[in-house]
């Protein structure tokens, strides 16, 4: 990565990953961004509208937004939002957030990208403001979290954007979860199994994973809270090592948590925990360099973990890339469907051989994000599926059978 930094914001689509802002070797945050173009296999760099660290990045489709952030050198926080259109390669910016904040969180799904919470350390304030960007109308609306907090985590799956955990300005941590359903424009709340801040979040399919963080006793946690947006249920799991400020992402059939630090931020861990969602099993690996407060983003079949702080606390300028090369796991060898045309310009027809044995059809992008979910009635032999609003690339089609098995295949959109 051309510019070494920590506390960056990250966002991506299937071909580009953007790492924006952050703190370099000196206390004045540089106004830079770095873009990995996966089809070209190369980095480019450019200038943000405002240098700042501890900002939030989020994306949906071709839209990538970077919101808030701080300049600790002059004790300033910002309500600035930089907007990148990955299709056109153009940037715009505005002072769109309700409050100037750092350590906020953001996530996007469908046509909505939401940023919530954050703090102004100089003023001794945390905020409950939520700012929601509509990628179609190019407009903003506002809402409120049930509890104001910073250093929370956010991720999205299906039609839900979820904000979990966090702390107030004195360090009191919360187990609060706020859930926005963009299909109904409604909010609900839930609770994490353990209150914590400095946790990380990612999603795969219908599940959102909230991992690690620091708990109410000032100890780092190995807890993973898993929220299924389809069934509205919660389960728990564990990391192999307790840590905070770790990186999270998903690619292919894997959910990954990498790096992190201890409660005093005096260590930089190289631990990687990987969940294979097809088997439900965990494995561990090791980063080439221990790091925390690194940024993570998925492009195509790659998860990029960039920058962060090393054991000496200094920003790092390298990026570690995990590549999934095995393609799609065929969980059911018996073909239960056919697709035409494939490749497609956006609309294709799925023909089911035995529709009475199928309960639903799902389409995912290569980051594991659910794009389309369609229940199947016993008499529906053919289904028309529309991906016209999605970017060109590879998609994964999964047919869920009534016996619990899954048939999977590839869809290519030109």
N, C-alpha and C positions, 0 to 999 in steps of 0.2 A: 504494500500500500504506500503510495507516494508520501503521505503526510502522517507521521506517527502521532496518535492522540488517544486519550481516554475520555470516558463519559460522552460518547457520541450518540447521535440518533441514527437509526438505521431503518430502511424500508426497501422493498423490492417488488418487482413483478417476475415473470418467468425468465426474463433475459437480462435484466439490469438490477444490480444491487447498489444502493446509494448509502454512503456513510458520511454524515453531515455534522459539522461543528466539532465540539470537543475541546479538551485541554491538551496543549503541547508542553514543551519543556519549561516554558515561562508561564507566569500567572495570567497573562493576557490571552484569552482564547482566540485562535486564528479564525478568520472568516473563510473557511475552506470546506469543500466537499470532495470526495473521491467516488468515482463511479466505476464499478466492474461491469464491463460488457461481455456477457458470456459467449455470445456468438463470435465476437472478435478475439476473445481471450486476452483482453487488455484493459488497463486502467486509464482513465482520464481524470483530470482534476479541474476545479473551478472555484468561484468565489460566491459565498453566501451573502445575503443582504446585511447580515450582522454576525460578527463573531460571538459565539456563546457556547457554553458547555452545559451538561445536565439537561439537555432538551429531549423531547420525545419525538420519535419517528413512527409513522403509520402509513399504510397503503391499502388501496383496493383497486383492482384492475391496473390501469396505467397511471393512476394518480398516486403520488408519494408526497406526503406532507411532513414538515419538520417544524415543531411548535414549541414556543417558550424558550427557556434557557437563561443562563446567568453569566455575568462577568464578575467573578469574585475579586478581581483586582480593584475594581471601582465600586464594589458592592451594589451592582445593578442587576435587575432581572428584566425580562422582556416579554411582551405579548406578541412578538413577531411570529409570523408563520411564513415559511418559504414553501412554495408549491412547485413540484416538478412533474411535468407531463412526459412520461417515458416514451410515449408514441411520437411526439413532436420534438422531444429533447429540449424543451423550453422551460424557463423558470419565471415565476411571478412571486411577489411578496406583498404582505399587508400586515397591519397591526390588528389581527382578527380575534385574538383571544380576549375574553372578558377581563381577565386579570393577567398582570405580568407575573410569571411563575417560572420556577425551575423544579426539577425532580417531579414533573408531571408524568402522565402515562397516556398512551394512545393506541387505538386499534381500529381496523376497518373491515366491513363486509358489505357486499352488495353495492349500493350507491352511497353509503354513509361511512364517514371516517370521524371518530370522536376522540377528543382529548379531555382529560379530567384531572382535577386535583392540582397539586403542586404547592410550592412554598415560596415565600419571600423571606429569607433568613434575616436580612437586615431589618425588616419591619417586624419580625417575630410573628408572622402570619402563615397559616395554611388555608387553603381555599377548597370549597365544594363545587366550584363552577365546572360546568361541562359545556364544551363548544363543539358543535356537530356540523361537519361540512358535507354538503350534498354534491357529489361529483357530476350529476346531470344538470342540476339547476345552477351550479356554481355559487351557491348561497350558504349562509351560516344561520343556525338556530342555536338556542341555548337551553340548558337544563341544569339540574343540581344533583350532586351526590347526596346520599343520606347523611354522610359524615364527611367533613372536610379533612383532607389528609394529603401527605406527600409520600414519595418513595413507595408508591403502590405499583401494582403490576396490572397489565391489560392484555387481553387477547380476544379474538372473535372466532365464532364457528356458527354455521347455519345463518340464522337471522339475528344472532345475539352478540352483543359486545359487552364484555364483562370486565369490571374493575374490582380488584381484590386486595385486601390488606392495606398496609401503609402506616404512617405515624403522624403525630402532631408535632409542633415545633419543639416541645420539650422532650420528645423521644418516646412518648407513650404509644404503643403499637396497637393495631386494631385487627380484628378478625372479620371486619365488615366486607360484604360483597354487594356491589350494585350491578344490576343486569338490565341493559337496554335491549328490548326486542324491536328491531327496526321495522318489522312487518306490521306491528300494531302501534308503534311509537309509544310504548308503555314501559314502565320501570318496575322492577321487583328487587327484593333484597334476599340475601342468604348469609351464611357465615362459614368461614374457614374453620377447619378442625383445630387449628392453633393460630392465634394472633401473631402476625409478624410483618416486618417491613424489610425492604431490600431484597424481596423475592423476585423471581423471574417467571415469565409465562410464555407459553406457546400453545398452538392448537394442531390437531390432526383429525380430520373427519368431523365427527360430532362432538369430540371431546376437547376440553381445554385443561391444561396442566399448569398448576401453580406450585413452584418448587423452591425450597430453601428459604433463606431470609434469616433475620434475627428476631428472636421471640421476646416476650415480656420480661424475661429474666436476664436479658442481655446476652443470651447464648445463641450461637448459630444453630439452625434447624436443618434436619434432613427430610422433613415432611414434604410430601407431594399431595395436594388436593386436586382431585380430578372431577370436573363437572361435565356431565353429558347433557348437551343442550336439547337433544331430542326427547329424552326421558325425564329431564329436569331432576336428575339424581346426582348424588355426590358419593365418591369413594376416596380412599386414601392409599398411598404407597410411600416408599422411602427411597431417598438417594443413598448411594453407597457411602457418601461422606457429607456431613453437615457443613454448610457454607452459605454465605450471602454474596450478593453482587455477582452471581454466575450468569452465563449466557445461555439462552434457550432458543431452540429452533426445531423445525421438522423438515424432512426431505425424504422422498420415496416412502417407504414403509417404516420410517424411524422417527421417534421423538428423542431429542438430544439435549442434555444439559452439560455444559462444559465450563471448566475453570471455577473461579470464585475465591473467596478469602475468608479469614477468620473474623471474630467479632471486633478485634482491634485493628483490622486491615494491615497487619504486619506480615502476612503470608500471601503467596500467590499459588493457588493450587492448579495442577495440571489434570485433575481427575475429569473423566468424561463418563457419564451414564447414558446408555442408549437403550431405549425400549423398542423392540420389534413388535409393532401393533398386530402383525399377522399371527404371531404366536403368543403374544402377551408376555414375552420373556425379556429380562434385562441382561445386559452385558456391560462391561466397563472397558475403557480405553484410556489413553494418555495424550494430552496435547504435547506438542514439541516444546512449548514454553508455558509455564504456569502464568496465569493472568486473571485479573478480575476487572470489572467495569468495562469489559470488552463489548463490542456490538456484534450482533449476529443477524444474518439475512440469508434467505434461500433463493437461488436462481436455478431453474431447470432441475438437474439432478445433483446440485451442489449446495452444501451449507457452508457459508463463509463466516468465520469468526475473526474479527478484525480489531487490531489495536488493543487497548486496555492497559492496565498498569501491571508491571512485573513485581518481583519480590522487593526490589528497591524503591517501589512507588513511582518509577519513571514511566512515561508513556512509551508504548511500543509501536513500531511502524510496520510490523509484519502481519500477514493474514494467513490463517490456517484454513484449508479447504477440505471438507469431507465430501467425497464423491460416491454416489450410489451407482454401481455399474451393473447390477444384476437385473435391472429392469423390473417388470411387474411379476409378482409371485402369482402363479396360477394355482389358486387354492382349490379349485375344482377342475379336474382335467376334462370333464365332460362338457363340451360346448353346449350352452343353452340359448345362445343368441347369435345373431348376425347383424352387421351394421353396413349401411350403404347411404350415401357414398362415404368412402373413407380412403384418402383425405376428403375433408369437407370444407366448404366455404363458410359453414356456420350451422346449417340445419341438416340433420341426418335422421334416418329412420332406423329404429331398433326393432328387429323382428325376433320375437320370443318363440322358441320351439314348443315349450310347454308352459304357457302363461299361468296355468293353474298351480304350478310349482314355484312361482316367483311371487315374492311379497313386495319388492321394491327395487328401484334402479337409482344409482347415484353416479355423478360425474365429479371428479376431483381434478384440480390442477396439480402440477408436479411438486408443489410445496405441501401437498396434503390438504389443502383448503377445499371444503365442500362447495361446489358450484351449483349443482342441480340435484334435487332429491324428489323422486316421483313414486308414489305408491302405485302398485299394480293390482288391478282387479282381475279376476280369473278369466274373463272373456277378452282381455286386451292383448291381442297377439302382436300388434304393431304400435309403437309410440314414436311420435316426432319430437326430437329434442333440439332445442335452439341454443347455440353458443355464439350467436352473432355479436353479442355485446362483449365477448371475451377476446383477449389478444390471441394472435397466432401462436401455435405451439402444440406440445404434446399434452393430452389429457388422459386420465384413467377412468374407464367405465367399469363399474362394479354392479353386478346383478346379484341381489341377495335372495337366496332361495328359502323356501318355507322350511326346509330341513336344517337350516342354519349354515349351510355351506355358501361359498361365494365364488362366482365366476368373474374373471377380470379380463379386460382387454384394453388396447390402446386406441385412442381417437386422435387423429392429427388434423388440426385446423390450419388451413392455409391463410 
